Amino acid sequence: MEEPDPPAAEPAGRRLIVLGSGTSTGVPVLGCDCPVCRSDDPRNARTRPSVLVRLPGGDLLIDTTPELRLQLLREGIRGAHAILYTHAHADHLFGLDDARLFPRLTGGPVPIYCEDEVEQAIRRAFPYAFDERARRIPGGGVPQIEFRRIGPMEPFEALGQQILPIRLDHGRFRVLGFRIGGLAYCTDVSRIPDESWAALEGLDALILDALRPEPHPTHFCLDEALEAIDRLRPRRAYLTHLSHSYDHGPAEGRLPEGVSLAYDGLAIDF
């Protein structure tokens, strides 16, 4: 008698770490004396928006904020094996120089997954990274990177995981969100295009932009984010890209069941 096939192995657990949950100014806001900016609650200290996803083949960094070095040190993370970009605004891009030490982990250039316009923005912002003489400087003198083009609704594999880029609107800008298994990360959203809703169904966890309670031209406000969550019905939802309009404890106490405010250092297993 033939032995039955062994049961399929359970997929290895994944973890997303919120490196930064704040908006482009961060919180505290420079020069602001509001109660949230003076708060002793560590959850109200919000650096610029970025996450790190632990995958079977290594650590995937989504966006490189100006506080990237401090974020990684805070979480005890030595670096990342690949970088994925939502878009090229300063609060999501300008920490890329801190990635120049990542080749110590990767053993070679760091793969950067992005759209063409993000690549062009990186080439303009960090021209020294593409100077062949500078690239020969030993010891991490400049970022060693390798571009890999991605596009909306075109699945690709990185670090042993399939990832689906999802088109999102950010005011007049077009950006990407990402679905990784049962989790989706959608920061900087003012509208989810009609063709993108289906890609966000059946989620275990959704991390979604909710800049402030009041409407904003380039971001979901709180009510808009909650409407999207009610339509998509993920098992868990976390609001991110948060301004100093949210005092974490009182604000979270008013949210519907299953919805929470993200905070720097939050770990989400999925």
Protein Blocks (a to p, Z undefined) as FASTA:
>chain_A
ZZdddddddddddddddfbfcdfkopadehiacfklmpcbfklpccddddddddfkbccd
ehjafklmmmmmmnopabdfbdcdfblcfklmmmmmmmmmmmmmnopacdddddfklmmm
mmmmmmmlmgmklmmpghhlaccdddddddehiacdeehiacddddddehjbccddddeh
jbccdehifbdcfklmmmmgoiabdcdddfblbdcfkbccfklmmmmmmmnopabdcdeh
iafkbcfklmmmmpcehiacddehiacdZZ
